[in-house]
Amino acid sequence: MSPFHLILGNNLVANITNFTVWFAITFWIFIETQSVFATGMIAGIYLVFTAGFGFWLGSIVDHNAKRDAMLASSAVSLILYGLAFAMLLFEPDGAFSDPYSLYLWAFVFVVMLGVIAGNLRSIALPTLVTILIPEDERDKANGLVGMVTGIGFLTTSVISGFLVAWGGMYSTLILALVLTAIVLLHLATVRIDEGRVVPTGDAPSLPRRVDIAGTIAVIAAVPGLFALIFFSTFNNFLGGVFMALLDAYGLSMVSVEVWGLLFGALSSAFIVSGLVISRFGLGKNPLRTLLLVNLALWTVSSLFAIQPWLWLLVAGCFVWMFLGPFAEAAEHTTLQKVVPLERQGRVFGFAQSVEQAASPLTAFLIGPYTQFVVIPFMTDGAGARTIGTWFGTGPARGIALVFTVAGLIGVLVTILALNSRPYRRLSAFYARTPDPMETAEEIKPA
């Protein structure tokens, strides 16, 4: 088995572990405290940590061997999960039932740092794709990365609920400690010839620091690259609508047990998508593929809640999950070619900081807006009187209206992007840019 596939499997187990811990602590905190405020704060902590650590984690990737960065990620997670388990054992009476307990939030802080340490892997992995995979095969490799993400998502959604129901955070952290130790030991046996990449030509030596200004300068030097990152950020911003409201909409139609099973089954779309990409690739212009996929994705998003039909919702969610990995793989494939390898960690870190922070931010904002503005509008307000006869009325139809409007906004923005100057400039730059692995000077071990 190739080093890439070994690392891909290793990353799969690490992702399942870290995201199971994240899901589980959210479920467990709600069960213990019965506080929606507390669960919302966990999402907020993830948002702040992701945005705050992206640049720093990217710098670690750029300044160290990629495998070593992944090893450090697992080692830090292992230490923090061990500390969290010790905090469980020595919990003061009632500390975890009080949503305002300092001990509770210290525990959450430690656990979430362990989860966020895993983001180092998500930054290092696409740089390893650049190193290990030839340019004409990278889109397919990125499809496999998306498939691994989908398998992790599917598995996590099933495991975390059972773990919390069976043994709370005790069972969750014991499993996390065991799996993280296995991942760490396995990765230590994987050998990768990464070489040592140095700047080419008259490029200055890389400073061994975060170097935000230098990273922004690299992004700005690629025509249209900022536009691509902010387009993806905008998509994630709209995606936060579904993060906040999809469960509520689904539960308005079926029981929680049925919805959980449906959502787990729907997550298989990620796997199918990854297999399709790994077989057929993304075409000669992955940027165009990204925009066309987004056009289809937002069109479906504007239609799947147009009527309160369960199978329309199921079909729409499947298409939405199927198309998502195409967009992510296309963005990664573009960045892997147009960004110098010695800067890719920081650029991927920047993208992670900006893009992943968008969805939770929308989730914070759209929930109250839907609850206090849109639902009354579609229950007994002007919306119910004007379109209620065919669209439907009530709280669930208020949520549906938010989905429809978000989808239409996404369609409009994608059409504008397809006809924009930054899209044309970045496409042309991608076509004429040599692969970073062909132009970088590599010093191999003797």
C-alpha positions in Angstrom: 0.0 0.0 0.0 1.4 3.5 -0.9 2.3 6.0 1.8 -0.5 8.2 0.6 -3.1 5.6 1.2 -1.6 4.7 4.6 -1.8 8.3 5.7 -5.3 8.6 4.3 -6.5 5.7 6.4 -4.6 7.0 9.4 -6.3 10.4 8.9 -9.7 8.7 8.7 -9.3 7.2 12.2 -8.0 10.4 13.6 -10.9 12.4 12.1 -13.5 10.0 13.4 -11.9 10.2 16.8 -11.7 14.0 17.0 -15.1 14.7 15.6 -16.8 12.0 17.7 -15.4 13.8 20.8 -16.7 17.1 19.5 -20.2 15.7 18.8 -20.3 13.8 22.0 -19.4 16.7 24.3 -22.1 18.8 22.6 -24.7 16.0 23.3 -23.4 15.4 26.8 -23.3 19.0 27.9 -26.9 19.4 26.8 -28.0 16.3 28.7 -26.1 17.4 31.8 -27.1 21.0 31.8 -30.3 21.1 29.7 -28.9 24.4 28.4 -29.1 25.5 24.7 -26.8 28.4 25.7 -24.1 25.9 26.7 -24.3 23.9 23.4 -24.2 27.2 21.5 -21.1 28.2 23.3 -19.3 25.0 22.3 -20.0 25.9 18.6 -18.7 29.4 19.4 -15.5 28.0 20.9 -14.9 25.9 17.8 -15.4 28.9 15.6 -13.0 31.1 17.6 -10.3 28.3 17.8 -10.6 27.4 14.1 -10.3 31.1 13.1 -7.6 31.9 15.6 -5.3 28.8 15.1 -5.5 28.4 11.3 -2.5 30.7 10.5 -0.4 29.2 13.3 -1.1 25.6 12.4 -0.3 26.4 8.7 3.0 27.8 9.7 3.8 24.6 11.7 3.1 22.6 8.5 5.3 24.8 6.3 8.2 24.7 8.7 8.3 21.0 9.5 8.0 17.6 7.8 4.3 17.0 7.1 4.3 13.6 8.8 5.9 15.1 11.8 3.2 17.8 12.0 0.6 15.0 11.9 2.4 13.1 14.7 2.5 16.3 16.7 -1.3 16.7 16.1 -2.0 13.3 17.5 0.4 13.7 20.4 -1.2 17.0 21.5 -4.7 15.5 21.2 -3.6 12.5 23.3 -2.2 14.7 26.1 -5.3 16.9 26.2 -7.8 14.0 26.1 -5.8 12.4 29.0 -6.0 15.7 31.0 -9.8 15.9 30.2 -10.2 12.3 31.5 -8.4 13.2 34.7 -10.8 16.2 35.1 -13.7 13.8 34.8 -12.3 11.6 37.5 -11.8 14.5 39.9 -15.0 16.4 39.2 -16.3 18.5 42.1 -19.9 17.6 43.0 -22.4 19.1 40.6 -19.8 20.9 38.5 -21.0 19.4 35.2 -24.7 20.1 35.8 -24.2 23.9 36.2 -23.9 25.6 32.8 -22.0 28.5 34.4 -19.5 26.3 36.3 -15.9 27.4 35.7 -14.8 23.8 36.1 -17.2 22.7 33.4 -15.9 25.3 30.9 -12.3 24.5 31.8 -13.1 20.9 30.9 -14.8 22.0 27.6 -11.8 24.2 26.8 -9.3 21.3 27.2 -11.5 18.9 25.2 -12.0 21.4 22.4 -8.3 22.1 22.2 -7.7 18.4 21.7 -10.3 18.5 18.8 -8.7 21.6 17.3 -5.3 20.0 17.4 -6.6 17.7 14.7 -7.0 20.6 12.3 -3.2 20.4 11.9 -3.8 17.2 10.0 -6.5 18.8 7.7 -3.9 21.4 6.7 -1.0 19.0 6.3 -2.9 16.4 4.2 -3.5 18.6 1.0 0.2 19.6 1.1 1.1 15.9 1.1 -1.2 15.4 -1.9 1.0 18.0 -3.7 4.2 16.1 -2.7 3.1 12.5 -3.2 0.7 12.7 -6.1 1.5 13.8 -9.7 -0.4 16.9 -10.9 -2.7 15.1 -13.3 -3.8 12.7 -10.5 -4.3 15.2 -7.7 -8.0 15.9 -8.4 -8.7 12.2 -8.0 -6.6 12.0 -4.8 -8.6 15.0 -3.4 -11.7 13.0 -4.2 -10.4 10.3 -1.9 -9.7 12.8 0.8 -13.4 14.0 0.4 -14.5 10.4 0.7 -12.6 9.9 3.9 -14.2 13.1 5.3 -17.6 11.6 4.3 -16.9 8.2 6.0 -15.8 10.1 9.1 -18.9 12.2 9.1 -21.2 9.1 8.6 -19.4 7.1 11.3 -19.2 10.0 13.8 -23.0 10.7 13.6 -23.7 7.1 14.6 -20.9 6.5 17.2 -21.2 9.7 19.3 -24.8 9.3 20.3 -24.4 5.7 21.3 -21.2 6.5 23.3 -22.9 9.3 25.3 -26.0 7.2 25.9 -23.9 4.3 27.1 -21.2 5.9 29.2 -21.2 9.7 28.8 -17.8 11.4 28.4 -16.1 8.5 30.2 -16.6 6.1 27.4 -16.0 8.8 24.8 -12.6 9.8 26.2 -11.5 6.2 26.8 -12.2 5.4 23.1 -10.5 8.7 22.1 -7.4 7.9 24.1 -7.1 4.3 22.7 -7.7 5.3 19.1 -5.4 8.4 19.2 -2.6 6.2 20.7 -3.1 3.7 17.9 -3.1 6.4 15.2 0.1 7.9 16.7 1.9 4.5 16.8 0.7 3.6 13.3 1.8 6.9 11.7 5.2 6.6 13.3 5.8 3.5 11.1 4.8 5.2 7.9 7.9 6.4 5.9 7.5 9.3 3.5 10.2 10.8 1.3 9.1 14.4 1.4 12.5 15.9 0.6 13.3 19.4 1.9 11.8 22.1 -0.3 13.7 25.5 -0.4 12.6 28.7 -2.1 13.4 28.9 -5.8 15.4 31.6 -7.6 15.6 34.9 -5.8 12.8 34.2 -3.4 13.6 35.2 0.1 14.2 32.7 2.9 11.0 31.7 4.7 10.8 33.2 8.2 10.1 30.6 10.8 7.0 32.4 12.2 3.4 32.8 11.4 4.1 35.5 8.8 0.6 36.7 8.1 1.8 39.5 5.8 3.9 37.1 3.7 1.0 34.7 3.3 -1.4 37.5 2.2 1.2 38.7 -0.2 1.4 35.2 -1.7 -2.3 35.0 -2.1 -2.5 38.5 -3.6 0.2 37.5 -6.1 -2.1 34.9 -7.7 -4.7 36.7 -9.8 -8.2 35.9 -8.5 -7.1 33.7 -5.6 -8.5 36.0 -2.9 -11.8 35.9 -4.9 -11.8 32.1 -4.8 -11.2 32.0 -1.0 -13.9 34.6 -0.3 -16.3 32.9 -2.7 -15.9 29.6 -0.7 -16.3 31.7 2.5 -19.6 33.1 1.2 -20.8 29.6 0.3 -20.0 28.4 3.8 -21.7 31.5 5.2 -24.9 30.4 3.4 -24.2 26.8 4.4 -24.5 27.9 8.0 -28.3 28.3 7.3 -28.5 24.6 6.9 -26.2 23.9 9.9 -28.6 25.9 12.1 -32.0 24.8 10.7 -31.9 21.5 8.9 -32.4 19.3 12.0 -35.3 21.4 13.1 -36.9 21.2 9.6 -36.4 17.4 9.4 -37.7 16.8 12.9 -40.9 18.7 11.9 -41.6 15.8 9.5 -40.3 12.7 11.3 -39.3 11.4 14.7 -35.8 11.9 16.0 -35.0 8.2 15.5 -36.1 8.2 11.9 -34.3 11.5 11.2 -31.1 10.2 12.7 -31.2 7.1 10.6 -32.1 9.1 7.5 -29.2 11.5 8.1 -26.8 8.7 8.6 -27.8 7.1 5.4 -27.7 10.4 3.5 -24.1 10.8 4.6 -23.2 8.0 2.2 -23.5 10.6 -0.5 -20.1 11.9 0.6 -18.6 8.4 0.0 -20.3 8.1 -3.5 -19.0 11.5 -4.4 -15.4 10.7 -3.4 -15.5 7.5 -5.4 -16.8 9.3 -8.5 -14.1 12.0 -8.2 -11.3 9.4 -7.7 -12.5 7.6 -10.8 -13.2 10.5 -13.2 -11.4 13.5 -11.8 -12.6 17.1 -12.0 -11.7 18.0 -15.6 -9.1 20.3 -17.0 -10.3 23.4 -15.2 -11.2 22.5 -11.6 -12.2 26.1 -10.9 -15.0 25.9 -13.5 -16.1 22.6 -12.1 -16.3 24.3 -8.6 -18.6 27.0 -9.9 -20.8 24.7 -11.9 -21.1 22.4 -9.0 -22.1 25.3 -6.8 -24.7 26.4 -9.3 -26.3 23.0 -9.2 -25.9 22.8 -5.4 -27.7 26.1 -4.7 -30.4 25.4 -7.3 -31.2 22.2 -5.5 -31.1 24.1 -2.2 -33.6 26.6 -3.4 -36.1 23.8 -4.3 -35.8 20.9 -1.8 -38.1 22.7 0.7 -40.5 24.3 -1.8 -43.1 21.9 -0.5 -43.3 19.9 2.8 -42.6 16.6 1.3 -40.1 14.2 3.1 -38.8 12.6 0.0 -38.1 15.9 -1.7 -36.1 16.9 1.4 -34.2 13.5 1.3 -33.4 13.8 -2.4 -32.3 17.4 -1.9 -30.0 16.6 1.0 -28.5 13.7 -0.9 -27.6 15.9 -3.9 -26.3 18.6 -1.5 -24.0 16.1 0.2 -23.0 14.5 -3.0 -21.9 17.8 -4.6 -20.1 19.3 -1.6 -16.9 17.2 -2.0 -16.6 18.2 -5.6 -16.4 21.9 -4.6 -13.8 21.2 -1.8 -11.7 18.9 -4.1 -11.7 21.5 -6.8 -10.6 24.3 -4.5 -7.8 22.1 -3.1 -6.6 21.1 -6.6 -6.5 24.7 -7.6 -4.5 25.8 -4.6 -2.1 22.9 -4.9 -1.0 24.1 -8.3 -1.0 27.9 -8.0 0.6 28.2 -4.5 4.3 27.5 -4.0 4.7 24.3 -1.9 6.7 26.1 0.8 3.7 28.4 1.4 0.8 25.9 1.0 0.4 25.2 4.7 -0.1 28.8 5.5 -2.5 29.4 2.6 -4.5 26.3 3.5 -4.5 27.6 7.1 -5.7 31.0 6.0 -8.5 29.4 4.0 -9.4 27.2 6.9 -9.5 30.2 9.3 -11.7 32.3 7.0 -13.9 29.6 5.4 -14.7 27.4 8.3 -15.5 30.3 10.6 -18.3 31.4 8.3 -20.8 28.5 8.8 -21.0 28.7 12.7 -21.2 32.5 12.4 -24.3 32.2 10.2 -25.7 29.5 12.5 -25.5 32.0 15.4 -27.3 34.7 13.5 -29.9 32.9 11.5 -31.5 31.0 14.4 -32.8 34.0 16.3 -33.7 35.7 13.0 -35.7 32.7 11.8 -37.4 32.3 15.2 -38.4 35.9 15.8 -38.9 37.3 12.2 -39.4 34.6 9.5 -41.5 32.1 11.5 -44.1 34.8 12.6 -43.9 36.1 9.0 -45.0 32.7 7.7 -47.4 31.8 10.5 -49.8 34.7 10.7 -47.9 37.5 9.0 -47.7 38.9 5.6 -45.9 35.9 4.1 -48.6 33.5 5.2 -51.3 35.7 3.6 -49.4 36.2 0.3 -47.8 32.9 -0.5 -49.2 30.6 2.3 -51.9 29.2 0.0 -49.4 27.3 -2.1 -46.2 27.4 0.0 -47.8 26.5 3.3 -47.9 28.2 6.7 -46.4 27.6 10.1 -43.0 27.4 11.7 -41.7 24.6 9.4 -42.6 26.7 6.4 -40.8 29.6 7.8 -37.7 27.5 8.0 -38.4 26.3 4.4 -38.6 29.9 3.2 -35.1 30.6 4.7 -33.7 27.6 2.7 -35.3 28.8 -0.5 -34.1 32.3 -0.2 -30.6 31.2 0.7 -30.5 28.9 -2.3 -31.6 31.7 -4.6 -28.9 34.0 -3.2 -26.3 31.2 -3.8 -27.5 30.8 -7.4 -27.2 34.5 -8.1 -23.8 34.9 -6.6 -22.5 31.8 -8.5 -23.7 33.2 -11.8 -22.0 36.5 -11.0 -18.8 34.6 -10.2 -18.9 32.6 -13.4 -19.0 35.8 -15.4 -16.4 37.7 -13.2 -13.0 38.9 -14.1 -11.3 37.2 -11.1 -12.6 33.8 -12.4 -11.2 34.3 -15.9 -7.8 35.5 -14.5 -7.4 32.6 -12.0 -8.5 30.1 -14.7 -5.8 31.5 -17.1 -3.2 31.6 -14.3 -4.0 27.9 -13.4 -3.6 26.8 -17.1 -0.2 28.4 -17.6 1.4 27.8 -14.1 3.9 25.0 -13.9 3.4 22.5 -11.1 5.1 23.5 -7.8 6.9 20.1 -7.6 8.5 20.7 -11.0 9.9 24.1 -10.1 10.8 23.7 -6.5 14.4 22.8 -5.7 14.4 19.7 -3.6 17.3 18.5 -1.4 16.9 14.8 -1.0 18.7 12.8 1.8 21.9 11.3 0.5 
